[in-house]
Amino acid sequence: MNRQPPFYAAAVLLVLAGGAAAWPFLGAPGRAAVAWAAVLGLAVQLPLHGLLRGWRRSATHFVKAVAVGFAVRGLAIVAAVVFVVVPNRADPAPFLLALAVFLVATSLVEAVLEYRASPAGRPAEA
């Protein structure tokens, strides 16, 4: 039986908690930058998780999903720089820092949850 919390809920809660933790230390431009980063981070991570789950059936597809995930995350950061930072739509430092933290943290949560759901991550039954 799969008793893990769903990744989608965990990712949203993690991003909300991270944004809430940073909120008191930021001014209005920094808060807007963190909000932009949260939206972009979730917009990237949630579909990629669906791709990973869909391609998990075989080892080669799983490796392809991981590679596609890394590539899409990298492209998301480049696109964020081009479309958000360069036109000065958000404060660059908090935006890029928050985006990087959200992407890395949700990727780590995804890896832990996927490992726990795998046969290797389940405790041996006596």
C-alpha positions in Angstrom: 0.0 0.0 0.0 1.3 3.5 -0.9 1.2 5.6 2.2 3.3 8.5 0.9 1.9 12.0 0.7 1.2 12.9 -2.9 4.0 14.8 -4.5 1.7 17.5 -5.8 0.5 18.5 -2.3 4.0 18.2 -0.9 5.5 20.5 -3.6 2.8 23.1 -3.1 3.2 23.1 0.6 7.0 23.2 0.3 6.8 26.2 -2.0 4.2 28.0 0.2 6.3 27.4 3.3 9.5 28.7 1.6 7.7 31.8 0.4 6.1 32.4 3.8 9.5 32.0 5.5 11.1 34.6 3.2 8.1 37.0 3.3 9.0 38.9 6.5 12.6 39.6 5.3 11.6 41.1 1.9 10.2 44.3 0.7 7.4 44.6 -1.9 9.7 44.0 -4.9 11.3 40.9 -3.2 7.9 39.5 -2.3 6.7 39.9 -5.9 9.9 38.2 -7.1 9.4 35.2 -4.7 5.8 34.9 -5.9 6.9 34.9 -9.5 9.5 32.2 -8.6 6.9 30.1 -6.8 4.5 30.2 -9.8 7.3 29.3 -12.3 8.8 26.6 -10.0 5.4 24.9 -9.6 4.6 25.3 -13.3 7.8 23.5 -14.1 7.9 20.8 -11.4 4.3 19.6 -11.4 4.1 18.6 -15.1 7.6 17.1 -14.9 6.5 14.9 -12.1 3.6 13.6 -14.2 6.1 12.9 -17.0 8.3 11.0 -14.6 5.4 8.9 -13.2 4.2 8.1 -16.7 7.6 7.0 -17.9 8.5 5.0 -14.8 7.5 1.7 -16.3 10.9 0.9 -17.7 14.4 1.8 -16.8 15.2 3.4 -20.1 12.1 5.6 -20.0 12.8 6.5 -16.4 16.3 7.7 -17.4 14.9 9.6 -20.3 12.4 11.3 -18.0 15.1 12.3 -15.6 17.2 13.7 -18.5 14.2 15.6 -19.9 13.5 16.9 -16.4 17.0 18.3 -16.0 16.9 19.9 -19.4 13.5 21.5 -18.8 14.6 22.8 -15.5 17.7 24.3 -17.1 15.6 25.9 -19.9 13.2 27.2 -17.3 16.0 29.1 -15.5 17.3 30.5 -18.8 13.8 31.5 -19.8 13.3 33.1 -16.4 16.4 35.2 -16.9 15.4 36.2 -20.4 11.7 37.0 -19.7 11.7 38.1 -16.1 15.1 39.3 -15.0 16.4 41.1 -18.2 13.2 43.1 -18.7 13.3 43.9 -14.9 9.9 42.4 -14.1 11.2 41.1 -10.8 14.0 41.8 -8.4 16.8 39.6 -9.8 18.4 38.3 -6.6 15.4 37.1 -4.7 13.8 35.8 -7.9 16.7 33.7 -9.0 17.5 32.5 -5.5 13.9 31.6 -4.7 13.5 29.8 -8.1 16.7 27.8 -7.6 15.7 26.8 -4.0 12.2 25.9 -5.1 13.4 23.7 -8.0 16.1 22.0 -6.0 13.9 21.4 -2.9 10.9 20.1 -4.9 13.3 17.8 -6.9 14.7 16.4 -3.6 11.2 15.8 -2.2 10.3 14.1 -5.5 13.3 11.9 -5.3 12.6 10.9 -1.7 9.0 10.2 -2.4 9.7 8.2 -5.5 12.4 6.2 -3.7 9.9 5.4 -0.9 7.4 4.3 -3.4 9.9 2.0 -5.2 10.5 -1.6 -4.1 14.0 -0.6 -2.9 12.6 2.0 -0.6 10.1 -0.2 1.2 11.0 -2.0 4.4 11.5 -5.7 4.2 8.6 -7.8 5.5 9.4 -10.4 8.0 
